[in-house]
Amino acid sequence: MKQQHGLLRNLIIRNTTVDEWMVIVVLKKMIRKRIVACCYQKEFPWLTSLQYIINSKRNDTIQDQDPVVYHGRLFIIEQLENLKFIISPKSFFQTNTKQTLQLYKMTRDLAGLTGNEIVYDLYTGTGSIAALYLTNVKR
């Protein structure tokens, strides 16, 4: 049985290939946010985004919770070739971006697109596969 003791629920750390970093501290209840945030800012001044979420529920889901920006931006930026993506605290994006790019390149090469085709990018979220194809098709 979970005891539900302590304040820290989760610590989410995201980074990108363009060296942007997001830290999201998920707490059970509000504590002196200044103490928590100052520690992070002092030790990690290069953070692009420092946020916290108060999740007092008995589960770990945060999709219905509102992140609060303590320092920096609400998002970080990732880049695949010449495409830039905005990644927010609750957005899904591949966690291994370098491998994702290799997979996308492989599918693009196997598809052999010339620029005269109609491409449907179904069920892939943001459409990043088709976007990468379309920006790199030789016309």
The first five atom37 places (N, CA, C, CB, O) and aatype in JSON, in Angstrom:
{
  "aatype": [12, 11, 5, 5, 8, 7, 10, 10, 1, 2, 10, 9, 9, 1, 2, 16, 16, 19, 3, 6, 17, 12, 19, 9, 19, 19, 10, 11, 11, 12, 9, 1, 11, 1, 9, 19, 0, 4, 4, 18, 5, 11, 6, 13, 14, 17, 10, 16, 15, 10, 5, 18, 9, 9, 2, 15, 11, 1, 2, 3, 16, 9, 5, 3, 5, 3, 14, 19, 19, 18, 8, 7, 1, 10, 13, 9, 9, 6, 5, 10, 6, 2, 10, 11, 13, 9, 9, 15, 14, 11, 15, 13, 13, 5, 16, 2, 16, 11, 5, 16, 10, 5, 10, 18, 11, 12, 16, 1, 3, 10, 0, 7, 10, 16, 7, 2, 6, 9, 19, 18, 3, 10, 18, 16, 7, 16, 7, 15, 9, 0, 0, 10, 18, 10, 16, 2, 19, 11, 1],
  "atom_mask": [
    [1, 1, 1, 1, 1],
    [1, 1, 1, 1, 1],
    [1, 1, 1, 1, 1],
    [1, 1, 1, 1, 1],
    [1, 1, 1, 1, 1],
    [1, 1, 1, 0, 1],
    [1, 1, 1, 1, 1],
    [1, 1, 1, 1, 1],
    [1, 1, 1, 1, 1],
    [1, 1, 1, 1, 1],
    [1, 1, 1, 1, 1],
    [1, 1, 1, 1, 1],
    [1, 1, 1, 1, 1],
    [1, 1, 1, 1, 1],
    [1, 1, 1, 1, 1],
    [1, 1, 1, 1, 1],
    [1, 1, 1, 1, 1],
    [1, 1, 1, 1, 1],
    [1, 1, 1, 1, 1],
    [1, 1, 1, 1, 1],
    [1, 1, 1, 1, 1],
    [1, 1, 1, 1, 1],
    [1, 1, 1, 1, 1],
    [1, 1, 1, 1, 1],
    [1, 1, 1, 1, 1],
    [1, 1, 1, 1, 1],
    [1, 1, 1, 1, 1],
    [1, 1, 1, 1, 1],
    [1, 1, 1, 1, 1],
    [1, 1, 1, 1, 1],
    [1, 1, 1, 1, 1],
    [1, 1, 1, 1, 1],
    [1, 1, 1, 1, 1],
    [1, 1, 1, 1, 1],
    [1, 1, 1, 1, 1],
    [1, 1, 1, 1, 1],
    [1, 1, 1, 1, 1],
    [1, 1, 1, 1, 1],
    [1, 1, 1, 1, 1],
    [1, 1, 1, 1, 1],
    [1, 1, 1, 1, 1],
    [1, 1, 1, 1, 1],
    [1, 1, 1, 1, 1],
    [1, 1, 1, 1, 1],
    [1, 1, 1, 1, 1],
    [1, 1, 1, 1, 1],
    [1, 1, 1, 1, 1],
    [1, 1, 1, 1, 1],
    [1, 1, 1, 1, 1],
    [1, 1, 1, 1, 1],
    [1, 1, 1, 1, 1],
    [1, 1, 1, 1, 1],
    [1, 1, 1, 1, 1],
    [1, 1, 1, 1, 1],
    [1, 1, 1, 1, 1],
    [1, 1, 1, 1, 1],
    [1, 1, 1, 1, 1],
    [1, 1, 1, 1, 1],
    [1, 1, 1, 1, 1],
    [1, 1, 1, 1, 1],
    [1, 1, 1, 1, 1],
    [1, 1, 1, 1, 1],
    [1, 1, 1, 1, 1],
    [1, 1, 1, 1, 1],
    [1, 1, 1, 1, 1],
    [1, 1, 1, 1, 1],
    [1, 1, 1, 1, 1],
    [1, 1, 1, 1, 1],
    [1, 1, 1, 1, 1],
    [1, 1, 1, 1, 1],
    [1, 1, 1, 1, 1],
    [1, 1, 1, 0, 1],
    [1, 1, 1, 1, 1],
    [1, 1, 1, 1, 1],
    [1, 1, 1, 1, 1],
    [1, 1, 1, 1, 1],
    [1, 1, 1, 1, 1],
    [1, 1, 1, 1, 1],
    [1, 1, 1, 1, 1],
    [1, 1, 1, 1, 1],
    [1, 1, 1, 1, 1],
    [1, 1, 1, 1, 1],
    [1, 1, 1, 1, 1],
    [1, 1, 1, 1, 1],
    [1, 1, 1, 1, 1],
    [1, 1, 1, 1, 1],
    [1, 1, 1, 1, 1],
    [1, 1, 1, 1, 1],
    [1, 1, 1, 1, 1],
    [1, 1, 1, 1, 1],
    [1, 1, 1, 1, 1],
    [1, 1, 1, 1, 1],
    [1, 1, 1, 1, 1],
    [1, 1, 1, 1, 1],
    [1, 1, 1, 1, 1],
    [1, 1, 1, 1, 1],
    [1, 1, 1, 1, 1],
    [1, 1, 1, 1, 1],
    [1, 1, 1, 1, 1],
    [1, 1, 1, 1, 1],
    [1, 1, 1, 1, 1],
    [1, 1, 1, 1, 1],
    [1, 1, 1, 1, 1],
    [1, 1, 1, 1, 1],
    [1, 1, 1, 1, 1],
    [1, 1, 1, 1, 1],
    [1, 1, 1, 1, 1],
    [1, 1, 1, 1, 1],
    [1, 1, 1, 1, 1],
    [1, 1, 1, 1, 1],
    [1, 1, 1, 1, 1],
    [1, 1, 1, 0, 1],
    [1, 1, 1, 1, 1],
    [1, 1, 1, 1, 1],
    [1, 1, 1, 0, 1],
    [1, 1, 1, 1, 1],
    [1, 1, 1, 1, 1],
    [1, 1, 1, 1, 1],
    [1, 1, 1, 1, 1],
    [1, 1, 1, 1, 1],
    [1, 1, 1, 1, 1],
    [1, 1, 1, 1, 1],
    [1, 1, 1, 1, 1],
    [1, 1, 1, 1, 1],
    [1, 1, 1, 0, 1],
    [1, 1, 1, 1, 1],
    [1, 1, 1, 0, 1],
    [1, 1, 1, 1, 1],
    [1, 1, 1, 1, 1],
    [1, 1, 1, 1, 1],
    [1, 1, 1, 1, 1],
    [1, 1, 1, 1, 1],
    [1, 1, 1, 1, 1],
    [1, 1, 1, 1, 1],
    [1, 1, 1, 1, 1],
    [1, 1, 1, 1, 1],
    [1, 1, 1, 1, 1],
    [1, 1, 1, 1, 1],
    [1, 1, 1, 1, 1]
  ],
  "atom_positions": [
    [[0.84, -1.18, 0.0], [0.0, 0.0, 0.0], [0.89, 1.24, 0.0], [-0.95, 0.0, 1.22], [1.87, 1.32, 0.74]],
    [[0.53, 2.22, -0.83], [1.28, 3.47, -0.87], [0.95, 4.28, 0.38], [0.96, 4.27, -2.15], [-0.22, 4.42, 0.74]],
    [[1.96, 4.8, 1.0], [1.77, 5.57, 2.23], [1.41, 7.02, 1.98], [3.01, 5.49, 3.07], [0.83, 7.68, 2.85]],
    [[1.75, 7.54, 0.8], [1.46, 8.93, 0.46], [2.14, 9.92, 1.42], [-0.05, 9.16, 0.46], [1.53, 10.91, 1.82]],
    [[3.38, 9.63, 1.77], [4.16, 10.54, 2.62], [5.09, 11.37, 1.74], [4.96, 9.76, 3.7], [5.42, 10.96, 0.63]],
    [[5.51, 12.5, 2.23], [6.47, 13.33, 1.52], [5.81, 14.36, 0.63], [0.0, 0.0, 0.0], [4.6, 14.33, 0.41]],
    [[6.62, 15.26, 0.12], [6.12, 16.36, -0.71], [6.42, 16.2, -2.19], [6.7, 17.65, -0.23], [5.61, 16.6, -3.03]],
    [[7.56, 15.63, -2.52], [7.97, 15.51, -3.92], [7.27, 14.32, -4.57], [9.49, 15.36, -4.04], [7.42, 13.19, -4.12]],
    [[6.49, 14.6, -5.63], [5.78, 13.54, -6.35], [6.62, 13.06, -7.52], [4.4, 14.03, -6.83], [6.8, 11.85, -7.71]],
    [[7.11, 13.99, -8.31], [7.91, 13.66, -9.5], [8.88, 14.79, -9.78], [7.01, 13.4, -10.73], [8.68, 15.94, -9.38]],
    [[9.93, 14.44, -10.48], [10.87, 15.42, -10.98], [11.08, 15.07, -12.45], [12.24, 15.43, -10.17], [11.63, 14.02, -12.77]],
    [[10.65, 15.96, -13.33], [10.73, 15.72, -14.77], [11.82, 16.62, -15.34], [9.35, 15.98, -15.48], [11.81, 17.83, -15.13]],
    [[12.75, 16.01, -16.07], [13.84, 16.76, -16.68], [13.82, 16.47, -18.18], [15.24, 16.39, -16.04], [13.86, 15.31, -18.6]],
    [[13.75, 17.53, -18.98], [13.76, 17.39, -20.43], [14.88, 18.25, -20.99], [12.38, 17.79, -21.05], [15.12, 19.36, -20.53]],
    [[15.56, 17.71, -21.99], [16.57, 18.52, -22.67], [16.46, 18.31, -24.17], [18.0, 18.17, -22.17], [15.86, 17.34, -24.62]],
    [[17.04, 19.23, -24.93], [16.94, 19.16, -26.37], [18.32, 19.18, -27.01], [16.1, 20.32, -26.9], [19.33, 19.43, -26.34]],
    [[18.35, 18.9, -28.3], [19.63, 18.89, -29.02], [20.19, 20.29, -29.2], [19.46, 18.22, -30.37], [21.36, 20.44, -29.56]],
    [[19.38, 21.33, -28.97], [19.88, 22.71, -29.05], [20.21, 23.24, -27.66], [18.84, 23.62, -29.73], [20.3, 24.45, -27.44]],
    [[20.39, 22.3, -26.72], [20.86, 22.58, -25.36], [19.9, 23.47, -24.56], [22.22, 23.24, -25.42], [20.33, 24.39, -23.87]],
    [[18.62, 23.18, -24.65], [17.64, 23.83, -23.79], [17.18, 22.79, -22.77], [16.44, 24.42, -24.61], [17.03, 21.61, -23.09]],
    [[16.95, 23.25, -21.55], [16.61, 22.35, -20.44], [15.36, 22.83, -19.73], [17.78, 22.26, -19.45], [15.18, 24.02, -19.47]],
    [[14.48, 21.86, -19.42], [13.26, 22.13, -18.67], [13.23, 21.21, -17.45], [11.98, 21.93, -19.56], [13.44, 20.0, -17.56]],
    [[12.97, 21.79, -16.29], [12.78, 21.01, -15.07], [11.39, 21.32, -14.55], [13.89, 21.33, -14.0], [11.01, 22.48, -14.4]],
    [[10.64, 20.26, -14.28], [9.3, 20.4, -13.71], [9.28, 19.64, -12.39], [8.19, 19.85, -14.69], [9.48, 18.43, -12.36]],
    [[9.04, 20.36, -11.31], [8.96, 19.77, -9.98], [7.48, 19.58, -9.67], [9.68, 20.67, -8.9], [6.72, 20.54, -9.63]],
    [[7.08, 18.33, -9.45], [5.69, 18.03, -9.12], [5.62, 17.75, -7.62], [5.14, 16.8, -9.96], [6.24, 16.81, -7.11]],
    [[4.86, 18.6, -6.93], [4.76, 18.54, -5.47], [3.36, 18.13, -5.04], [5.14, 19.9, -4.85], [2.39, 18.36, -5.75]],
    [[3.27, 17.53, -3.87], [1.97, 17.13, -3.32], [1.18, 18.35, -2.86], [2.16, 16.15, -2.16], [-0.04, 18.41, -3.03]],
    [[1.88, 19.29, -2.28], [1.22, 20.52, -1.85], [2.23, 21.65, -1.93], [0.64, 20.39, -0.4], [3.44, 21.42, -2.05]],
    [[1.73, 22.85, -1.86], [2.6, 24.02, -1.96], [3.49, 24.1, -0.72], [1.77, 25.31, -2.12], [3.04, 24.0, 0.41]],
    [[4.76, 24.29, -1.0], [5.71, 24.59, 0.07], [6.3, 25.94, -0.28], [6.82, 23.47, 0.23], [5.84, 26.59, -1.21]],
    [[7.26, 26.34, 0.42], [7.89, 27.62, 0.11], [8.59, 27.5, -1.24], [8.9, 28.06, 1.22], [9.74, 27.07, -1.33]],
    [[7.85, 27.89, -2.28], [8.38, 27.71, -3.63], [9.68, 28.46, -3.85], [7.37, 28.16, -4.66], [10.5, 28.08, -4.67]],
    [[9.85, 29.52, -3.1], [11.07, 30.3, -3.25], [12.29, 29.47, -2.86], [11.0, 31.56, -2.39], [13.34, 29.57, -3.5]],
    [[12.16, 28.67, -1.84], [13.28, 27.83, -1.38], [13.64, 26.82, -2.46], [12.92, 27.11, -0.05], [14.81, 26.66, -2.82]],
    [[12.64, 26.12, -2.98], [12.88, 25.1, -4.01], [13.48, 25.73, -5.26], [11.57, 24.37, -4.36], [14.5, 25.27, -5.75]],
    [[12.85, 26.77, -5.76], [13.28, 27.4, -7.0], [14.66, 28.04, -6.86], [12.28, 28.45, -7.44], [15.48, 27.93, -7.78]],
    [[14.93, 28.67, -5.76], [16.25, 29.3, -5.57], [17.35, 28.26, -5.6], [16.3, 30.07, -4.24], [18.43, 28.5, -6.14]],
    [[17.1, 27.12, -5.03], [18.1, 26.05, -5.05], [18.4, 25.64, -6.48], [17.63, 24.83, -4.24], [19.57, 25.49, -6.85]],
    [[17.37, 25.45, -7.29], [17.57, 25.06, -8.68], [18.27, 26.15, -9.47], [16.25, 24.72, -9.34], [19.21, 25.87, -10.21]],
    [[17.83, 27.39, -9.3], [18.44, 28.49, -10.06], [19.89, 28.68, -9.68], [17.67, 29.78, -9.84], [20.73, 28.96, -10.54]],
    [[20.2, 28.54, -8.42], [21.56, 28.75, -7.95], [22.49, 27.65, -8.47], [21.6, 28.8, -6.41], [23.61, 27.93, -8.92]],
    [[22.03, 26.41, -8.41], [22.85, 25.28, -8.83], [22.85, 25.07, -10.35], [22.36, 24.03, -8.15], [23.82, 24.55, -10.9]],
    [[21.76, 25.47, -11.02], [21.61, 25.21, -12.45], [21.16, 26.49, -13.16], [20.61, 24.07, -12.7], [20.03, 26.54, -13.64]],
    [[22.01, 27.5, -13.25], [21.6, 28.78, -13.85], [21.32, 28.69, -15.36], [22.66, 29.81, -13.61], [20.73, 29.61, -15.93]],
    [[21.73, 27.61, -16.0], [21.55, 27.44, -17.44], [20.18, 26.89, -17.8], [22.62, 26.53, -17.99], [19.9, 26.67, -18.98]],
    [[19.3, 26.66, -16.82], [17.97, 26.14, -17.11], [17.19, 27.11, -17.99], [17.21, 25.87, -15.8], [17.16, 28.31, -17.72]],
    [[16.56, 26.59, -19.02], [15.71, 27.39, -19.9], [14.34, 27.59, -19.27], [15.57, 26.73, -21.27], [13.73, 28.64, -19.43]],
    [[13.87, 26.58, -18.54], [12.53, 26.61, -17.97], [12.51, 25.85, -16.65], [11.51, 26.01, -18.96], [12.9, 24.69, -16.58]],
    [[12.05, 26.52, -15.61], [11.86, 25.89, -14.3], [10.4, 26.08, -13.93], [12.82, 26.51, -13.2], [9.91, 27.2, -13.82]],
    [[9.7, 24.95, -13.73], [8.27, 25.0, -13.45], [7.94, 24.09, -12.29], [7.46, 24.61, -14.69], [8.71, 23.2, -11.91]],
    [[6.76, 24.32, -11.73], [6.27, 23.4, -10.72], [4.79, 23.15, -10.94], [6.52, 23.94, -9.3], [4.08, 23.96, -11.53]],
    [[4.34, 22.0, -10.46], [2.94, 21.6, -10.53], [2.55, 21.08, -9.15], [2.69, 20.5, -11.65], [3.28, 20.3, -8.54]],
    [[1.41, 21.53, -8.67], [0.88, 21.01, -7.41], [-0.12, 19.91, -7.77], [0.22, 22.15, -6.53], [-1.13, 20.17, -8.41]],
    [[0.18, 18.69, -7.34], [-0.69, 17.55, -7.61], [-1.04, 16.9, -6.28], [-0.01, 16.52, -8.57], [-0.27, 16.09, -5.76]],
    [[-2.18, 17.24, -5.72], [-2.58, 16.7, -4.42], [-3.43, 15.44, -4.58], [-3.36, 17.74, -3.64], [-3.89, 14.88, -3.58]],
    [[-3.64, 14.98, -5.81], [-4.41, 13.76, -6.04], [-3.6, 12.54, -5.56], [-4.78, 13.61, -7.54], [-2.42, 12.65, -5.24]],
    [[-4.25, 11.42, -5.52], [-3.57, 10.2, -5.09], [-2.93, 9.45, -6.26], [-4.55, 9.28, -4.37], [-2.43, 8.34, -6.08]],
    [[-2.94, 10.05, -7.46], [-2.26, 9.42, -8.59], [-1.23, 10.4, -9.15], [-3.28, 8.98, -9.69], [-1.17, 11.56, -8.75]],
    [[-0.44, 9.92, -10.08], [0.68, 10.71, -10.59], [0.39, 11.44, -11.9], [1.87, 9.83, -10.78], [1.3, 12.05, -12.47]],
    [[-0.84, 11.4, -12.39], [-1.13, 12.07, -13.65], [-1.12, 13.58, -13.47], [-2.49, 11.6, -14.21], [-1.59, 14.11, -12.47]],
    [[-0.58, 14.27, -14.48], [-0.52, 15.74, -14.4], [-1.25, 16.4, -15.56], [0.92, 16.21, -14.37], [-1.24, 17.63, -15.67]],
    [[-1.87, 15.61, -16.44], [-2.53, 16.2, -17.6], [-3.62, 17.19, -17.23], [-3.1, 15.12, -18.47], [-3.89, 18.13, -17.98]],
    [[-4.26, 16.99, -16.09], [-5.32, 17.9, -15.66], [-4.82, 18.98, -14.69], [-6.44, 17.11, -15.0], [-5.62, 19.68, -14.08]],
    [[-3.51, 19.09, -14.55], [-2.92, 20.07, -13.65], [-2.28, 21.21, -14.44], [-1.87, 19.4, -12.74], [-1.87, 21.02, -15.59]],
    [[-2.2, 22.37, -13.83], [-1.62, 23.53, -14.5], [-0.19, 23.77, -14.04], [-2.47, 24.77, -14.25], [0.05, 24.0, -12.86]],
    [[0.76, 23.71, -14.98], [2.14, 24.04, -14.6], [2.29, 25.54, -14.36], [3.13, 23.57, -15.7], [1.63, 26.36, -15.01]],
    [[3.15, 25.88, -13.44], [3.43, 27.28, -13.12], [4.9, 27.53, -13.44], [3.1, 27.61, -11.61], [5.78, 26.82, -12.95]],
    [[5.15, 28.54, -14.25], [6.53, 28.9, -14.6], [7.11, 29.73, -13.47], [6.6, 29.68, -15.95], [6.6, 30.8, -13.14]],
    [[8.19, 29.22, -12.88], [8.87, 29.99, -11.85], [10.0, 30.82, -12.46], [9.43, 29.06, -10.76], [10.25, 31.95, -12.03]],
    [[10.65, 30.26, -13.45], [11.78, 30.94, -14.08], [11.85, 30.53, -15.54], [13.11, 30.6, -13.34], [11.66, 29.36, -15.86]],
    [[12.12, 31.47, -16.42], [12.31, 31.17, -17.83], [11.0, 31.1, -18.6], [0.0, 0.0, 0.0], [10.04, 31.81, -18.29]],
    [[10.99, 30.25, -19.62], [9.85, 30.13, -20.53], [8.96, 28.95, -20.15], [10.34, 29.96, -21.97], [9.34, 28.09, -19.36]],
    [[7.77, 28.95, -20.73], [6.83, 27.84, -20.56], [7.24, 26.64, -21.4], [5.4, 28.29, -20.94], [6.75, 25.54, -21.18]],
    [[8.13, 26.83, -22.35], [8.48, 25.77, -23.3], [9.98, 25.76, -23.55], [7.72, 25.96, -24.61], [10.71, 26.69, -23.22]],
    [[10.41, 24.65, -24.17], [11.77, 24.57, -24.71], [11.64, 24.26, -26.2], [12.62, 23.46, -23.96], [10.58, 23.86, -26.67]],
    [[12.71, 24.45, -26.94], [12.69, 24.26, -28.38], [13.59, 23.09, -28.76], [13.13, 25.55, -29.11], [14.72, 22.97, -28.3]],
    [[13.05, 22.24, -29.62], [13.82, 21.12, -30.19], [13.92, 21.36, -31.69], [13.15, 19.73, -29.88], [13.05, 21.99, -32.29]],
    [[14.98, 20.85, -32.29], [15.18, 21.03, -33.72], [15.51, 19.7, -34.38], [16.3, 22.06, -33.99], [16.39, 18.97, -33.92]],
    [[14.79, 19.4, -35.46], [15.08, 18.25, -36.32], [15.39, 18.83, -37.69], [13.87, 17.21, -36.38], [14.52, 19.39, -38.36]],
    [[16.64, 18.7, -38.11], [17.12, 19.34, -39.34], [16.74, 20.82, -39.31], [16.54, 18.64, -40.61], [17.19, 21.54, -38.42]],
    [[15.92, 21.29, -40.25], [15.6, 22.72, -40.25], [14.23, 23.02, -39.64], [15.65, 23.26, -41.67], [13.74, 24.15, -39.77]],
    [[13.61, 22.05, -38.98], [12.32, 22.26, -38.32], [12.51, 22.46, -36.83], [11.38, 21.06, -38.58], [13.29, 21.76, -36.18]],
    [[11.8, 23.44, -36.29], [11.84, 23.68, -34.85], [10.49, 23.34, -34.24], [12.23, 25.15, -34.54], [9.44, 23.63, -34.82]],
    [[10.52, 22.72, -33.06], [9.33, 22.31, -32.35], [9.32, 22.93, -30.96], [9.24, 20.78, -32.27], [10.34, 22.96, -30.28]],
    [[8.16, 23.43, -30.57], [7.98, 23.96, -29.22], [7.48, 22.82, -28.34], [6.99, 25.18, -29.2], [6.46, 22.21, -28.64]],
    [[8.19, 22.55, -27.25], [7.82, 21.47, -26.35], [7.39, 22.08, -25.02], [9.0, 20.46, -26.15], [8.19, 22.71, -24.33]],
    [[6.15, 21.88, -24.68], [5.61, 22.39, -23.42], [5.69, 21.29, -22.35], [4.13, 22.89, -23.6], [6.02, 20.15, -22.67]],
    [[5.39, 21.61, -21.1], [5.56, 20.63, -20.02], [4.78, 19.33, -20.21], [5.16, 21.26, -18.73], [5.27, 18.26, -19.83]],
    [[3.6, 19.4, -20.77], [2.77, 18.2, -20.89], [2.71, 17.66, -22.31], [1.38, 18.49, -20.4], [1.95, 16.72, -22.57]],
    [[3.48, 18.22, -23.22], [3.43, 17.74, -24.6], [4.25, 16.46, -24.75], [3.96, 18.82, -25.56], [5.18, 16.2, -24.0]],
    [[3.86, 15.68, -25.76], [4.62, 14.47, -26.08], [5.59, 14.8, -27.2], [3.68, 13.29, -26.48], [5.21, 15.41, -28.2]],
    [[6.81, 14.41, -27.03], [7.8, 14.48, -28.09], [8.77, 13.34, -27.84], [8.54, 15.88, -28.14], [9.05, 13.0, -26.7]],
    [[9.28, 12.77, -28.9], [10.19, 11.64, -28.75], [11.32, 11.99, -27.78], [10.77, 11.23, -30.11], [11.89, 13.08, -27.86]],
    [[11.63, 11.09, -26.9], [12.65, 11.38, -25.89], [14.07, 11.22, -26.42], [12.46, 10.49, -24.69], [15.0, 11.83, -25.89]],
    [[14.26, 10.4, -27.43], [15.58, 10.21, -28.02], [15.58, 10.89, -29.39], [15.95, 8.68, -28.13], [15.39, 10.23, -30.41]],
    [[15.81, 12.19, -29.41], [15.66, 12.98, -30.62], [16.66, 12.57, -31.7], [15.83, 14.44, -30.3], [16.32, 12.55, -32.88]],
    [[17.87, 12.24, -31.32], [18.87, 11.86, -32.33], [18.45, 10.58, -33.05], [20.25, 11.66, -31.68], [18.6, 10.47, -34.27]],
    [[17.91, 9.62, -32.31], [17.44, 8.39, -32.93], [16.17, 8.64, -33.74], [17.18, 7.31, -31.85], [15.97, 8.03, -34.79]],
    [[15.31, 9.54, -33.26], [14.1, 9.9, -34.0], [14.47, 10.46, -35.36], [13.27, 10.93, -33.22], [13.87, 10.08, -36.37]],
    [[15.44, 11.33, -35.4], [15.87, 11.91, -36.68], [16.38, 10.82, -37.62], [16.98, 12.97, -36.44], [16.09, 10.86, -38.82]],
    [[17.12, 9.86, -37.1], [17.61, 8.77, -37.95], [16.44, 7.95, -38.5], [18.56, 7.86, -37.15], [16.45, 7.57, -39.67]],
    [[15.45, 7.67, -37.67], [14.26, 6.94, -38.11], [13.5, 7.71, -39.18], [13.34, 6.64, -36.92], [13.09, 7.14, -40.19]],
    [[13.32, 9.01, -38.96], [12.61, 9.84, -39.93], [13.37, 9.88, -41.25], [12.42, 11.26, -39.38], [12.75, 9.8, -42.32]],
    [[14.69, 10.01, -41.2], [15.49, 10.03, -42.42], [15.35, 8.71, -43.18], [16.97, 10.31, -42.09], [15.24, 8.69, -44.4]],
    [[15.37, 7.6, -42.44], [15.25, 6.3, -43.06], [13.89, 6.15, -43.75], [15.45, 5.19, -42.02], [13.82, 5.67, -44.88]],
    [[12.84, 6.55, -43.09], [11.51, 6.44, -43.72], [11.4, 7.37, -44.91], [10.4, 6.74, -42.7], [10.78, 7.02, -45.91]],
    [[11.99, 8.55, -44.83], [11.98, 9.48, -45.96], [12.71, 8.88, -47.15], [12.62, 10.83, -45.56], [12.24, 8.95, -48.29]],
    [[13.87, 8.29, -46.89], [14.66, 7.69, -47.97], [13.93, 6.49, -48.59], [16.03, 7.25, -47.46], [13.92, 6.33, -49.81]],
    [[13.33, 5.65, -47.75], [12.61, 4.49, -48.25], [11.36, 4.89, -49.05], [12.21, 3.59, -47.09], [10.99, 4.2, -49.99]],
    [[10.73, 5.99, -48.67], [9.53, 6.44, -49.38], [9.89, 6.97, -50.77], [8.81, 7.53, -48.57], [9.07, 6.87, -51.68]],
    [[11.07, 7.51, -50.93], [11.51, 8.01, -52.22], [10.62, 9.11, -52.79], [0.0, 0.0, 0.0], [10.33, 9.11, -53.99]],
    [[10.19, 10.02, -51.97], [9.28, 11.08, -52.4], [9.98, 12.05, -53.37], [8.74, 11.85, -51.19], [11.15, 12.37, -53.2]],
    [[9.23, 12.5, -54.36], [9.76, 13.42, -55.36], [9.18, 14.82, -55.23], [9.49, 12.89, -56.75], [9.73, 15.77, -55.8]],
    [[8.08, 14.96, -54.49], [7.4, 16.24, -54.37], [6.11, 16.28, -55.15], [0.0, 0.0, 0.0], [5.37, 17.27, -55.07]],
    [[5.8, 15.24, -55.89], [4.56, 15.17, -56.67], [3.49, 14.32, -56.0], [4.85, 14.61, -58.05], [2.4, 14.16, -56.55]],
    [[3.78, 13.77, -54.83], [2.85, 12.89, -54.14], [2.0, 13.65, -53.14], [3.62, 11.77, -53.43], [2.34, 14.76, -52.71]],
    [[0.89, 13.04, -52.79], [0.09, 13.52, -51.65], [0.48, 12.64, -50.48], [-1.49, 13.46, -51.95], [0.4, 11.41, -50.56]],
    [[0.89, 13.27, -49.38], [1.35, 12.52, -48.21], [0.35, 12.71, -47.07], [2.77, 12.97, -47.78], [0.01, 13.84, -46.72]],
    [[-0.11, 11.6, -46.5], [-0.98, 11.63, -45.33], [-0.16, 11.16, -44.14], [-2.26, 10.75, -45.52], [0.37, 10.04, -44.14]],
    [[-0.05, 12.0, -43.15], [0.68, 11.65, -41.93], [-0.36, 11.41, -40.84], [1.71, 12.79, -41.51], [-0.72, 12.32, -40.09]],
    [[-0.84, 10.19, -40.78], [-1.93, 9.85, -39.86], [-1.38, 9.27, -38.56], [-2.9, 8.87, -40.51], [-0.45, 8.47, -38.56]],
    [[-1.98, 9.67, -37.47], [-1.72, 9.08, -36.16], [-0.3, 9.32, -35.65], [-1.98, 7.62, -36.2], [0.23, 8.49, -34.9]],
    [[0.32, 10.4, -36.03], [1.68, 10.65, -35.56], [1.77, 11.9, -34.68], [2.62, 10.79, -36.74], [2.86, 12.43, -34.47]],
    [[0.67, 12.36, -34.18], [0.71, 13.51, -33.27], [0.82, 14.82, -34.01], [0.0, 0.0, 0.0], [-0.14, 15.26, -34.64]],
    [[1.98, 15.44, -33.95], [2.16, 16.77, -34.53], [2.39, 16.77, -36.03], [3.31, 17.45, -33.86], [2.44, 17.83, -36.65]],
    [[2.53, 15.59, -36.62], [2.8, 15.52, -38.05], [4.26, 15.76, -38.38], [0.0, 0.0, 0.0], [4.58, 16.22, -39.48]],
    [[5.13, 15.48, -37.45], [6.55, 15.78, -37.64], [7.19, 14.97, -38.76], [7.3, 15.54, -36.36], [8.13, 15.45, -39.4]],
    [[6.7, 13.76, -39.01], [7.28, 12.96, -40.09], [7.0, 13.61, -41.44], [6.72, 11.51, -40.06], [7.91, 13.8, -42.25]],
    [[5.74, 13.95, -41.69], [5.39, 14.59, -42.96], [6.06, 15.95, -43.09], [3.86, 14.74, -43.09], [6.51, 16.32, -44.17]],
    [[6.12, 16.7, -42.0], [6.76, 18.02, -42.06], [8.22, 17.89, -42.46], [6.64, 18.74, -40.69], [8.73, 18.7, -43.25]],
    [[8.9, 16.89, -41.94], [10.31, 16.68, -42.29], [10.43, 16.27, -43.76], [10.94, 15.61, -41.38], [11.36, 16.69, -44.45]],
    [[9.5, 15.44, -44.24], [9.5, 15.06, -45.65], [9.32, 16.29, -46.53], [8.39, 14.04, -45.94], [10.09, 16.5, -47.46]],
    [[8.3, 17.08, -46.23], [7.93, 18.19, -47.09], [8.99, 19.27, -47.18], [6.65, 18.8, -46.6], [9.13, 19.93, -48.21]],
    [[9.75, 19.46, -46.1], [10.78, 20.49, -46.12], [12.06, 20.02, -46.8], [11.08, 20.96, -44.71], [12.97, 20.82, -47.06]],
    [[12.14, 18.74, -47.07], [13.39, 18.2, -47.64], [13.2, 17.54, -49.0], [13.99, 17.21, -46.68], [14.14, 16.94, -49.53]],
    [[12.02, 17.63, -49.58], [11.78, 17.04, -50.91], [12.47, 17.89, -51.96], [10.26, 16.93, -51.21], [12.35, 19.11, -51.97]],
    [[13.19, 17.22, -52.85], [13.86, 17.94, -53.95], [12.82, 18.21, -55.04], [15.08, 17.11, -54.52], [12.2, 17.28, -55.55]],
    [[12.63, 19.45, -55.38], [11.64, 19.84, -56.39], [12.32, 20.23, -57.67], [10.75, 20.98, -55.9], [11.66, 20.59, -58.64]]
  ]
}
